[in-house]
């Protein structure tokens, strides 16, 4: 089933999607009262203010602006080196008010967008950088969209201001989740050969992705995408199919690692235990 609305895959569409995500964060920040900035979000250890500090710090780093030298304390939510690395931008703004951080982002964002739009890079141009030497401009944009949109949703959940669940950012993240299903279902969830799992996103972004587990030549299980046009002939094998039905909000909050399985609403057609294992494994964002 084609995704609706479709995720952008062209240069301008991706840049526009990123622009919308960050501008939405700015708008949410400007709508905050002083006390709203101290509300805890579903991202462990971060308040509303911290979320916005991360976004502006990350974008300045990607624009080539040096990060301020700070010492990051051993906060309980810093469980790995990557989390500690990301925390630098937040720690550098601990003594700054939420309103000042929103103003910093609002001032810098047009400059960043002008830089991206002026770039000669197309989606397939290798730009390298933080995400690895083989990263393309398109992949860089998709990763920045996912990060910004997830943090936008963190803010919306904390402030009880839902929105943009049918945006291009939502579609980009949903596409990333579905693309990760073969690895997650076969290797992380440990679903065995002879089984297939379908994720059915019921909206506002409508999408369906599925994986059949087969045994490779090396004897290890691996995932083959369903609905790809390359399905095996009917009758060649009998599959036990488990379908998981959930909304865009439930799917993306789980895949962002923001809510445990017991706190999302979903329904299952097929094996409940398999569905539970897949949902427990379904985390594609590390912060």
PEVEN-V428553 format. One record per residue. N is the residue number from 0. PHI is phi in radians with two decimals (* if undefined). Layout:
[[N & PHI] [N & PHI]]
This chain:
[[0 & *] [1 & -1.09] [2 & -1.26] [3 & -2.43] [4 & -1.23] [5 & -1.18] [6 & -1.29] [7 & -1.12] [8 & -2.28] [9 & -1.76] [10 & -0.99] [11 & -1.18] [12 & -1.11] [13 & -1.19] [14 & -1.11] [15 & -1.09] [16 & -1.11] [17 & -1.14] [18 & -0.98] [19 & -1.11] [20 & -1.04] [21 & -1.23] [22 & -1.10] [23 & -1.13] [24 & -1.12] [25 & -1.06] [26 & -1.08] [27 & -1.09] [28 & -1.08] [29 & -1.18] [30 & -1.47] [31 & -1.34] [32 & -1.39] [33 & -0.98] [34 & -1.23] [35 & -1.14] [36 & -1.15] [37 & -1.67] [38 & -1.22] [39 & -1.25] [40 & -1.90] [41 & -1.33] [42 & -1.46] [43 & -0.90] [44 & 1.49] [45 & -1.95] [46 & -1.55] [47 & -0.99] [48 & -1.05] [49 & -1.08] [50 & -1.02] [51 & -1.20] [52 & -1.07] [53 & -1.08] [54 & -1.10] [55 & -1.19] [56 & -1.14] [57 & -1.11] [58 & -1.17] [59 & -1.16] [60 & -1.11] [61 & -1.16] [62 & -1.47] [63 & 1.63] [64 & -1.54] [65 & -1.09] [66 & -1.40] [67 & -1.18] [68 & -1.35] [69 & -2.39] [70 & -1.73] [71 & -1.66] [72 & -1.14] [73 & -1.46] [74 & -1.18] [75 & -1.02] [76 & -1.42] [77 & -1.61] [78 & -1.75] [79 & -2.73] [80 & -1.13] [81 & -1.13] [82 & -1.06] [83 & -1.16] [84 & -1.09] [85 & -1.13] [86 & -1.16] [87 & -0.97] [88 & -1.14] [89 & -1.28] [90 & -1.07] [91 & -1.12] [92 & -2.00] [93 & -1.03] [94 & -1.56] [95 & -1.81] [96 & -1.27] [97 & -1.04] [98 & -1.11] [99 & -1.16] [100 & -1.21] [101 & -1.06] [102 & -1.10] [103 & -1.09] [104 & -1.16] [105 & -1.10] [106 & -1.28] [107 & -1.45] [108 & -0.97] [109 & -1.05] [110 & -1.13] [111 & -1.12] [112 & -1.15] [113 & -1.09] [114 & -1.13] [115 & -1.16] [116 & -1.20] [117 & -1.42] [118 & -1.12] [119 & -1.46] [120 & -1.25] [121 & -1.77] [122 & -1.06] [123 & -1.66] [124 & -1.26] [125 & -1.32] [126 & -1.99] [127 & 1.09] [128 & 1.74] [129 & -0.99] [130 & -1.46] [131 & 2.10] [132 & -1.15] [133 & -1.74] [134 & -1.18] [135 & -1.57] [136 & -1.08] [137 & -1.11] [138 & -1.16] [139 & -1.02] [140 & -1.10] [141 & -1.08] [142 & -1.19] [143 & -1.20] [144 & -1.08] [145 & -1.02] [146 & -1.08] [147 & -1.15] [148 & -1.18] [149 & -1.07] [150 & -1.25] [151 & -1.03] [152 & -1.20] [153 & -1.01] [154 & -1.14] [155 & -1.09] [156 & -1.15] [157 & -1.18] [158 & -1.63] [159 & 1.00] [160 & -2.27] [161 & -1.08] [162 & 2.94] [163 & 1.04] [164 & -1.40] [165 & -2.03] [166 & -1.42] [167 & -1.07] [168 & -1.07] [169 & -1.09] [170 & -1.18] [171 & -1.09] [172 & -1.17] [173 & -1.05] [174 & -1.10] [175 & -1.12] [176 & -1.10] [177 & -1.11] [178 & -1.16] [179 & -1.52] [180 & -1.04] [181 & -0.97] [182 & -1.19] [183 & -1.11] [184 & -1.25] [185 & -1.39] [186 & -1.79] [187 & -1.60] [188 & -1.34] [189 & 1.23] [190 & -1.25] [191 & -1.58] [192 & -0.98] [193 & 1.57] [194 & -2.01] [195 & -2.36] [196 & -2.23] [197 & -2.09] [198 & -1.78] [199 & -2.02] [200 & -1.48] [201 & -1.64] [202 & 2.14] [203 & -1.11] [204 & -1.40] [205 & -1.65] [206 & -2.80] [207 & -2.49] [208 & -2.37] [209 & -2.48] [210 & -2.41] [211 & -1.74] [212 & -1.68] [213 & -2.23] [214 & -1.68] [215 & -1.39] [216 & -1.11] [217 & -1.50] [218 & 1.47] [219 & -1.66] [220 & -1.31] [221 & -2.55] [222 & -1.71] [223 & -1.91] [224 & -1.20] [225 & -1.43] [226 & 1.05] [227 & -1.74] [228 & 1.54] [229 & -2.05] [230 & -1.13] [231 & -1.19] [232 & -1.02] [233 & -1.03] [234 & 1.61] [235 & -1.19] [236 & -2.64] [237 & -1.78] [238 & -1.86] [239 & -1.56] [240 & -1.80] [241 & -2.06] [242 & -1.95] [243 & -1.99] [244 & -1.93] [245 & -2.77] [246 & -1.34] [247 & -1.02] [248 & -1.10] [249 & -1.11] [250 & -1.11] [251 & -1.32] [252 & -1.15] [253 & -1.19] [254 & -1.17] [255 & -1.48] [256 & 1.27] [257 & -1.50] [258 & -2.26] [259 & -1.19] [260 & -1.00] [261 & -1.17] [262 & -1.86] [263 & -2.00] [264 & -1.70] [265 & -2.70] [266 & -2.26] [267 & -2.26] [268 & -1.96] [269 & 2.12] [270 & -1.54] [271 & -1.12] [272 & -1.17] [273 & -1.10] [274 & -1.04] [275 & -1.09] [276 & -1.08] [277 & -1.16] [278 & -1.15] [279 & -1.11] [280 & -1.49] [281 & -1.45] [282 & -2.27] [283 & -2.06] [284 & -2.03] [285 & -1.62] [286 & -2.75]]
